[in-house]
Amino acid sequence: MIVDAKEGGLYRSDNSGQNWQRVSSDRRIWGRGWYFGELSVNPKDPDNVYVPNTTTYQSRDGGKTFSAFKGAPGGDDYHELWIDPDEPKRMILGCDQGAIVSRNGGETWSSWYNQPTAQFYHVATDNQFPYWVYGAQQDSNAIATPSRSRYLR
């Protein structure tokens, strides 16, 4: 469990939640719990723990220490990691720009550039016909697109 509080960090229970102990106070994994705060555990190895954030961090010792697992210079925010319960080397990592897939335990990842995904907080329109829609994408560029084709079929 990731806790964002005065005594924040990663807490672990080995008895179905009856007792918890803080195993890491590393602020990289919990410092912005209002925006991050997810945690994934390898279904075949409970000491292999992943925490998505501005970088995805990995621990191989049950959460005591973390190292960077997946990150990029470009404002990527990683939010959710799915690990295949039958084949843990197959993973899907969700981030602001879309989803990326690894089939080899994170050694290589697919691209999100082949996906028509975007994250917007606000959009605006103008008075043209057809009207245009404008918006600034989260951690990416701004876009403008017509609301429909100029040529009706």
N, C-alpha and C positions, 0 to 999 in steps of 0.2 A: 504494500500500500504506500502511495506517495502522499505525504502530508505537507502542506504549505502553512506553517504556523511558527510560533516562536521556537519550538523544539522540532522544527521540520526535518524532513529527510525521508529515507526509505525505511519502512518498518516491515518486519517479516514475522509471520506466524507459522509454526510447524505443527500446530495442533488445532487446525480448523478454526482459527480466530479466537480461541479462548485466551491466549496470551500473545503479546506482541513485544518485539524488541527492536530498537532502532539499530540498523546495521550500517547505515551510511547517513552522514550529514552533508554530503557533497552538494553544494548549492547549485551546481550545474544541472542537476536532475530534478530539483524541486523549486527553484527560485521564483518561477512564475506559474504557480499552480492554477491561477484563475484562467490561464490560457493553455497550459500544458497540464500534465498530471497523469498521463496514461502509463501503463506498465504492462509488459508482455513477458511471459515466462515460457521457455522452451518446454513443450509438453513431455518430452522424453528426458529432460535434464533440468531439474528445478534450481540448480545453481547457475544456469545460463539465463540471465535476466537482461531485458532491453527496456530502455526508457527514451521515448521520442521527445525531442525538444528542438532547439535551433540546430542541433546535431542529434543524431540518435546515438545513445551511449549503450555500451554492452558491459556486463559484468559476467565473469566466469567463476566467481567465488561467492555466489549467493547474494550479491549486492554490496559486498564490503568495499570493493574498488571498481571504478568504471574507466573505460577508455572509449575514445571516439570510434564509432562503428560505421556511420554513414553521415556525411555532411557535405556541404558544397558552399563555395563562396558566392552568394547570390541572394541571400535573404530567405533561404528555404526554411520553412517551419514544418517539422514532422509531427504528426498528431496521433497516429494509430499504426501499430504493427500487428498484422495477422500472421501467425505461424501455423502452417498445416500440421494438424495433430498426428497425421500418419507419416508425413515426410517433412520434418522440421527444416530441411534446407530450402523448402519452397515457402517464400514469404511475400506478403504484399504490404507495402509501406505507403500510407496515405499522408499527403502533404498539401500545402496550399495550392500547388500547381496541378494536382491530380494524384494518380496512383502509379507506383513503380513496382516492378516484380523482380524477384531474384529466385532462381532455381538452384543456386549453388551456395546457399547459406550467407549471402551478402557479398560474395566476392565480386560479382558483377550485377548490374541492375538494368532494367529496361529504361526507356526514355518516357517522359510525359509529354514530349513534343508531338506525339501522334494522337493526342486526346483533345477534344474540343471542350476543355474544362476551364473554369475561371471562378474566382471568388470575389464577389463584389459586396461592398457595404452600402453603396448608394449608386443609383443611376439617374440620369436626367434625359429629357427629350427636347427637341426643338420644334419649330413650326413649319418645317419643310413638308412636302408631300412627295413620296412617303416620308414620314418623320424619321429622324435619326435618333438612335439611342447611344448615349455616351456613358462611360464609366471608367473609374480607375480600379484596376485589379489589385488585390492584396499582394504585396511584395512582387509586383510585376509591372507591366506597362499599362497605359491607358488605351482604350479602344473606342471606336465609333463605327456603327454599322447601321445600314438602313433597316427600317422595320419590315420591309418587304421588297421584293424585286421591283424595279422600275418598269419591267416589261411583264405584263400579265399574260399568262399562257391560256 
